Amino acid sequence: MSGAPTRVFIARLADTAVFDPMGDPVGRVRDVVVTLRIGREPPRVLGLVLEVPGRRRIFLPLTRVTSIDAGQVITTGLVNMRRFEQRPTETLVLGELLDRKVTLLEDSSTVTVEDVAMEQERNRDWRLTRVFVRRAGKGLRRRGEAFTVDWDAVTGFSLSEEGQGAANLLATFEKMNVADLATVLHGLSSKRRIEVAAALDDERLADVLEELPEDDQVEILGKLAEERAADILEAMQPDDAADLLSELPQDDAERLLKLMQPDEAEPLRRLLEYSDDTAGGMMTTEPVILPPDATVAEALARVRQPELSPALAAQVYVCRPPAEVPTGTFIGIAHIQRLLREPPSALVSGILDTRIEPLQPDVPLAEITHHLATYNLVAVPVVDARNHLLGAVTVDDVLDHLLPENWRERDRRAGTPNGVQDGGTDGA
């Protein structure tokens, strides 16, 4: 997050103005949403609660915040205006943590929380790391001593070990990678799977859905409130979201598309026009796209984004404006190995690989596989008849179509991380 201070005390964020990239006001910060954990693990910060005109409160994920400076917060401009609804595993810092009585582990004394600080880690996630506390005053002193301690220096915040339902299970699984968590979720009873899925935050649930079998995806999406289901589809990779929509009854799919933001729904509508075993049906509409006057430094900054898969981060697609798909004329590919060897000030247009032929959207799976293998590629561009870039097909998209439909159905006892098993039934 550019321009972000190393530490932000949350009470000072209250009533801070929030602006879009053009400087237009969006709203004001009213709270910060976190997810607590078992033990003394620092909580993860999910986002901000904003009050926008009309006294409506909405949720702004921190992934859509570009900077937090003194007196202002700047967003990417993509703000979902649906009303904020707190979920069972979420905690509001200002509303629920401040003024709480906690125990100082050093001497077992009771202190009062007056503020909490969050810091951004190297992976760009934010965590609560410090607590500003005050001891009770004694004698004639009106106010006791105030000081700041590490999050793990106090107790009284974390989830209890018992009786937390899905929250307890989520805290246990939080450090799993997405594929392993999907394996665990698949192995749970239907009732438990829905409980855990409903309690995951949008980004995490979107990632997990992409790794689940289609039947599980449809079941989970069907149990969510429609507005949240639309949010999840927006957070998924466009090709995965389109595949999921294609499994739903047409009326249900159309209703969800209408609930989505128009700029998020339009790429999915285009993808749904293609057969799922063609380049158009398999491609993602969000490859890294830059204009020819972009520099190597700009390209490397884009491919460093942690949300990119390794296959998408391996190359940059250079096109004439506009940069949104369908783009202007596709010019060529800049491979990351070449980008790493060039001066940061060099233009990407000077280091393009123009020998690789892009694919048309109606090219079948067998031809895509042959193309990737022949040129040792991890991704290949897809263009229309006018040579406008529509997206890119990655090797992992191809593998999903080449593997048997039941490839995820491995032995759960052997495949479930740490031997985790549900042991429950649908009626549990």
N, C-alpha and C positions, 0 to 999 in steps of 0.2 A: 504494500500500500504506500504509494509515493506520498511524501510529506507527512507521514505519520510519526508522532513522537514515540519514544521507546516505551513510555508508560503513560497510561491515561487513568486518572482517578474518576470513577464513574459518577459520583455525586456532582462533580463539576460539569458533567455533560448535560445534566438536567436543564431543559429549556434552551439548549443550544440550537441555533438555526441550522437547517439542512438545505443545501442548494444543489441544483443540477449542474452539469458541466458548463452551461451557458450563463450561470449566475442567477438563474431564476429561483425564487424560494419554493421549496417543496413542503416543508413543515418544521416541526420542532421535536427534539428528543424528549420523550416522556419516561423511558425506561430502557434497560438493557436485559436481553434474554440470555440465560445461560442454562446449561444442563449439568446438574450436580452428579458426583460419582461416589461410589463406595470408598470408604477410607479417606485418606488425605490427598488423593489425586486432585490437582488443580482442575476446576470446572472449565469446560469449553464454552466460549462465548459464541452464540449463534447469530445475534443481530440486535437491531435497535427497534424499539417501539416508537413510532412517530405519530404525532397528532397533526393531521392535515386539515385544510379548510373544511368547514362543516363539522368540526369537532370529532371527526372520524379518526380512529386509531388503526394504523396499519403496521405491518412487519417489514423491516428492511434488512435483508441478510447482509452480514459484513462482507460477503463476496461482492456486493454491489456498492461498497464504499471505497472510494479511491483515496481519500485523505481525511484525517482528523486533526485540525489545527485549533489553536486558541480561538474560541468563539464561533467556530463553524465546522460543519461536516459537509463533504462534497461526495455526491453519488455518481454512479455511471450514467444516470439518466433513466435507467430501466427500473421503474418503481411499480410494484403491484399494489393497486388501490383497494384490494379486498380487505375487509375489516379483520383486525388481529384477533385471533382466538388462542388463548394459552392452552398448551397441551399438558397432559399429566406429568410428563418428564421434564417440563420446563419450569424454570424459576426466574422471577423478576428481581433484579438486584435491588433497585430502589424500593420496590413495594414489599419485598419479603426478606431481604438480607440485612438492610440497614436497621439499626436499633436492636438487633438480635443480641441476646446474651450468649456468649461463647466462653469456653474455658481455655486459658493459657496453659499449654502443656508444661512450660518451664516450672511453674510453681502451683499449678492447679487453681489459680485464682480466676474469678469471674470478671470478664471485661465486656464492654458494650461496643458493638461495631458502629463506627461513624462513617466509614467510607471503605471502598474496595477498589483496588487497581487492577487493570488488565494490561497485558503486554502481548505483542505479536511475536510469534516464534519464527524460526527460519523457514518453516513450511507454509507460512502466511496465516496459520490458524492463530486465533487469539485465546488466551487463557487468563483466568483470574489468578494473580500471583501474589498480591500483597493485601494486607488488611490493616486499616487505620483504626485503632481501638482506644478506649479510654477506661481507666479504672474508676471505681466509685470514689467520690471525694470523702475526706475524713475531717472531722473536727470543723473548724471554721472555714475550711477551704470549700469554695462553692463547686469547683470542678476538679476532678482527679487528674492524674497524669495521663497524657495522651502520647501514643507512639505507634510506629508502624512495624509490623512483623510479617514474616513469610506466611503464605497460606497454610502450609503444613505445620505452623507453630501453634495453631489453635484447633480445637475440636468443637463440634456442635453444628457444622454446616452440612456434612456429607449425608448421603443416603444411609439409612439404617440397614443392617444386614438382613433383616427379616421384614416380610410384609410389604415389599415394594413392587410385587407383581412384575409387570413387563419392565419397569424401570430398573429393577435389580438385575434382570437378565441382560438388559441393554448395557448396563455398566460393566458387567462381566465380559461382554463381547466387544466392547468399544475399541480395543486395540487390534482386533482382527482385521486382516485385509478384506476387501469387499467380496472376493470370490469365496473365501472361507466362511464369512458370515452368511452368504447366500446358501452355502452347503448346509450350515446349521439350521437356517430358517426353513429350508426345504424338508429337513428331517423332523421338524416339530409337528405336533398335531395341528389340524386346521385351525382350531380355536386359538391356540397359543401363537401360531404363525401370524394370524390377523392382529392379535394384541401387540406383538412386538413390532410388526410392520407399521401399525398405526402410531406407535410411540416414537419411531425414528424421525429425525428431522428430514425435511424435503430432499436435500442434496444427498444424504446418506441413503434414503429409501430409493431415490432414483438410481443411484449407482448399484444398489443391491438388486433391484428389479431387472436391470440389464443382464445380470448374471443368472437369473432364475429361469427354469423351464416356462414355456408359454402358459401352461395350465395354472401355475402358481401366480404368474403375472396377472392373468385375467381375474383370478380369484381375489387377489389382494386389491387390485384397482377397483373391482366391483363392490368391495366392502367399505371403501372410503367415501366420504362426502364428495359430491361431484365437483365442487369448487377446489377441494384439495387434490382430487384426482387430476384436474386440469393443471394445477401447480406442479404436480409430480411429472406430468408429461412435458411441461416446459423445461424442467430441470434435466430430463434425460437427453442423451444424444439423439439428434433428429431421426437417424435411421432406426434406432432401437424403439423410439416412441412410435414411429410410423408402423413398424412391425407389430407392436402391441395393439395399436388402433385397428390394424387389419384383422386381428383376431376377434374383435368385438362386433356385435350386431351393428349394422350400418347406422341405424338411428342413434344408438348410444355413442358411437364414434363421432357422429356429426354434432351431437349435443356437447360433447367434451371439447371439440374443436371450437365451437362458438363461445365457450367459456374461457378459452385461452386468449392471451394477448394476440392481436392480429398479426404482428410481426413474428410471433413464435409459431402460430398456426399455419401460416402460408407455406413455409418449407415442408411441413408435414403433408399438406394437401398435394404439393407437387410430387413428393415421394410416393404417395398412395396411388398415383397414376401409373406407376411402373410395376411390372411383375417382380415379386420378391427374389427371383433367381436371375435377375439381370443387373447390370452395372447401376442402372438408375434406381433399382429397388434396394441395392445393398449400400449405396454410397452415403457418406455423411455430407451434410450441406454446410459444415463448419470447419473446413480445412484452414490452414494459415494462409491468408491472401494478402499480398502487398503490391503496391504500384511500382513501376520500374524505377522511379526516383528514390525509393526507400534505400536506406543504407544497411550495411551488414550488421551494424550495431542494433538497428531497429529490428532486423530479422531475428537476431539472437535473443533479443528481449522478448519477442513474441513466442518463440519456441521454448523459452524457459517457463512459461506459464504451467503451473503444476496440474491443472485440470486437463491438459492435453495428454492423450495416449502417446506412448513411444513412437508408434507408427505415424501418427499425425505430426509429431514434433520432428520427424526425420527430414522433412522437406517443406519448403515454402513455395507456394504457387504465385507466380508473378503475372499480373493481368492489368490491362488498361482499366481505368475507372469506368463504371462504379465497382467498388470492391465487394459489394454484397452479391451473393449468387441470385440469379445468373449474372455474372460479371460482364465487364467489357471483354475485349479480345484476350484470349489466353496466349501468353508469350512463351513461358517455359518454367522450368523447375530449378530452384536453388537448393542443393543438397546440404545437409548440415555439416558433413565432413568438409566441404569446400568453404562454407561460411566460416568455419573455425580456423581456416588457413589464411583468410584474407584480412586486410586492415579494416578496423571498425568503420572507417569513413568511406570505404569503397561502396559503390552502388551495386545492388543485387542484379541489376540488368546487365552488368558486365561479367557475371559469373554463371550465367544460366546454362542449364543442360536443355538443349532444344532437340536432341536426337530421339527422345522418348515420345512415341505417338500416344496422344490421349485416346480414350475409349469413347464410343458413343453410348448413350444410356440404354439402348436395347441389346447390347452385347451380352451373350449368355455366360453362365458361370464357367463353363469349360474354357472358353476363350479368355476370360479374365485370369483364371488360374495359369494358363499357358503364358500369358503376357507377363505376369508377375515373376514366374519362374525363369523365363527367357532372359529378362533384363535384371534379375536379382533385385527386385523392388520390394519395399514394404508397403507401398501405396502407389496408386496410379490415378491421374486426373480423369474426370469425365466431362465431356463438353457436348454442346448441342451442335446442330448443323451449321451454325454461324460462328463456331469456335469460341463460344462463350462458356466459361467454366461453370458447371452445375454442382460439382462436388468432387469427392475423392473416395475410391474404394480402398480400404486397408486390408492387409493380410489377415488380421483377426476377423474382419467381416467375412472373408472368404472361408476361413476355417470353420466358422459357425455354420456355414452352409454345406461344407464338405463332410463334417463329422456326422455320425448317426444321430437321429433325433433324440435318442435317449442317452447321449454321451454323458450328460450330467448325472445320470442315475447310477453313480458308483456306489460301492459298498459303504454305507454311512458309518459303520463302526470303524472301518479303516480310514475313511475320508474325512470324518468330522474332526476338526482340530481339538487336541487335548482330551479326546474321548468324550466330548460334551454330547449328552443325549437328553431328549426331553422326557421320555418315560411317561408322558401324559396321554390322555385320550381326548377325543373331541368334546366329551362332556366334562373334562377336568376343569 
